[in-house]
Amino acid sequence: MYDREMRENARPDGPGARIERAGAVVRQVADAQGWNGVLWSRPDAAGADLAIRDQIDRFTGLGRDFEWKVYGHDEPADLGDRLLAAGFRAEPEETLMIGEAAGPVSAAEPPAGVRLVRATDPAGVDLVVDVHERAFGTDGTRLRHRLLARLAADPGTLVAVVALAGAEPVGAARTELVPGTRFAGLWGGGTVEAWRGRGVYRALVAHRARVAAAQGYRYLQVDASPLSRPILARLGLHALSTTTPYLYGV
């Protein structure tokens, strides 16, 4: 169900992005600030290397870096090795976790002194990006671009939330709602180091679960890091597969 609704029949994740289907590959093409990559693939062993070369040609022809998301159940089984041989580099493996939006996950509340605020304008997006940069140590320029574009073009499909301790942003996360599917994706959940272990992340997950359930989505989907996986498991989400980003730079 997840593969069919979220990968094989994927929708563009923002304005200006488009889904392309080429043989046994489904990919998204976006501008340089958006997400470019392969969402689903099922080439047979004989055609896998040609499919890989075709994607490299397509994205490099556009001048784009891109990602090939490889799941643990994808075929052929040696797809990751083939991507490495073709010049990709692998990022750390994550766990695909799924849970019921109306299940136990929705019960957690923020710790004392912390309130959750929805980011709906550029000032709110700046708070989300500030947390992202401090929590993950990465540049948030692309994230800022994508959130602002999505909020301007289709605000009903994005819920971005900031956890504030007083006026200080200490956690942030977003939910991407995909119309026509049963899944709401939980993305970018992070807490600044000084506030970890206090329940901020759990509260962000629960808040987004309630929003998703209220909008009629049955399932939550998370690509969980090793840090978040045990928290999500305690909240009732289940490991379904693994996912590894393979990156190709122009």
Residue pairs with C-beta under 8 A, 6 or more apart in sequence:
1 182
2 96
2 98
2 183
2 221
2 240
3 40
3 71
5 178
5 180
5 181
5 182
5 183
6 178
6 181
6 183
6 185
6 221
7 26
7 39
7 40
8 26
8 40
10 19
10 26
10 28
10 39
10 40
11 19
11 178
11 179
11 180
12 18
12 19
12 28
12 30
13 28
13 30
13 34
13 35
13 146
13 150
13 176
14 30
14 34
14 35
14 146
14 149
14 150
14 153
14 154
15 149
15 150
15 152
15 153
15 154
16 30
16 31
16 34
16 149
17 28
17 29
17 30
17 31
17 34
17 35
18 28
18 29
18 30
19 26
19 27
19 28
19 39
20 26
20 27
20 28
20 29
20 58
22 54
22 58
23 43
23 47
23 51
23 54
24 41
24 42
24 43
24 44
24 47
24 51
25 38
25 40
25 41
25 43
25 51
25 54
25 55
26 38
26 39
26 40
26 41
27 36
27 37
27 38
27 39
27 55
27 58
27 66
28 34
28 35
28 36
28 37
28 39
29 36
29 58
29 59
29 62
29 64
30 36
32 63
32 64
33 141
33 142
33 145
33 146
34 142
34 145
34 146
34 149
35 67
35 146
36 59
36 62
36 64
36 65
36 66
36 67
37 66
37 67
37 68
37 69
38 55
38 66
38 67
38 68
38 69
39 69
41 51
41 68
41 74
41 79
42 74
42 75
43 50
43 51
43 76
44 75
44 76
45 76
45 78
48 76
48 79
48 82
49 82
49 86
52 68
52 82
52 83
52 86
53 86
55 66
55 68
56 86
56 87
56 248
59 65
59 66
59 248
59 250
60 248
60 250
63 250
64 250
65 247
65 248
65 249
65 250
66 247
66 248
67 245
67 246
67 247
67 248
68 83
68 88
68 245
68 246
68 248
69 243
69 244
69 245
69 246
70 79
70 80
70 83
70 243
70 244
70 245
70 246
71 96
71 241
71 242
71 243
71 244
72 96
72 241
72 242
72 243
73 241
76 82
80 90
80 244
80 246
83 90
83 246
84 90
84 246
86 248
87 248
88 246
88 247
88 248
89 246
89 247
89 248
90 244
90 245
90 246
90 247
91 244
91 245
91 246
91 247
92 225
92 226
92 244
93 242
93 243
93 244
94 223
94 224
94 225
94 242
94 243
94 244
95 223
95 224
95 229
95 239
95 241
95 242
95 243
96 221
96 222
96 223
96 224
96 239
96 240
96 241
96 242
96 243
97 221
97 222
97 223
97 224
97 229
97 232
97 233
97 237
97 238
97 239
97 240
98 183
98 219
98 220
98 221
98 222
98 237
98 238
98 240
99 105
99 209
99 219
99 220
99 232
99 235
99 236
99 237
99 238
100 218
100 219
100 220
100 236
101 184
101 209
101 210
101 212
101 213
101 217
101 218
101 219
101 220
102 209
102 213
102 218
103 209
103 236
104 235
104 236
105 205
105 206
105 209
105 220
105 232
105 235
105 236
105 237
106 206
106 209
106 210
106 213
107 206
108 199
108 202
108 203
108 205
108 206
108 235
109 199
109 203
109 206
110 116
110 163
110 199
110 200
110 203
111 198
111 199
111 200
111 203
113 165
113 166
114 163
114 164
114 165
114 170
114 171
114 198
114 200
114 203
115 163
115 164
116 161
116 162
116 163
116 164
116 203
116 204
116 207
117 124
117 161
117 162
117 163
117 164
118 124
118 159
118 160
118 161
118 162
119 125
119 127
119 128
119 147
119 160
119 161
119 162
119 172
120 151
120 155
120 160
121 151
122 148
124 160
124 162
125 144
125 147
125 148
125 151
125 160
126 144
127 162
127 164
127 169
127 172
128 143
128 147
128 160
128 162
128 169
128 172
128 174
128 188
129 140
129 143
129 144
129 147
130 140
130 169
130 172
131 162
131 163
131 169
131 170
131 171
131 172
131 190
131 191
131 192
132 138
132 140
132 143
132 172
132 188
132 190
133 139
133 140
134 192
134 193
135 171
135 172
135 190
135 191
135 192
135 193
136 190
143 188
147 158
147 160
147 174
150 157
150 158
151 158
151 160
156 177
157 176
157 177
157 178
157 179
158 174
158 175
158 176
158 177
159 174
159 175
159 177
159 208
159 211
160 172
160 173
160 174
161 172
161 173
161 174
161 175
161 204
161 207
161 208
162 169
162 171
162 172
163 169
163 170
163 171
163 172
163 191
163 195
163 200
163 203
163 204
164 170
165 195
169 192
170 191
170 192
170 194
170 195
170 200
171 189
171 190
171 191
171 192
171 195
171 200
171 201
171 203
171 204
172 188
172 189
172 190
172 204
173 186
173 187
173 188
173 189
173 190
173 201
173 204
173 205
173 208
174 186
174 187
174 188
174 208
175 184
175 185
175 186
175 187
175 208
175 211
175 212
176 184
176 185
176 187
177 184
177 212
177 215
177 217
178 184
178 185
181 217
182 217
182 218
182 219
183 217
183 218
183 219
183 220
183 221
184 208
184 211
184 212
184 215
184 217
184 219
184 220
184 221
185 220
185 221
185 222
186 205
186 208
186 220
186 221
186 222
187 223
189 201
189 204
189 205
189 222
189 228
190 201
191 200
191 201
201 228
201 231
202 231
202 235
205 220
205 231
205 232
205 235
206 235
208 220
209 220
212 220
220 237
222 228
222 232
222 237
223 243
224 232
224 237
224 239
229 239
233 239
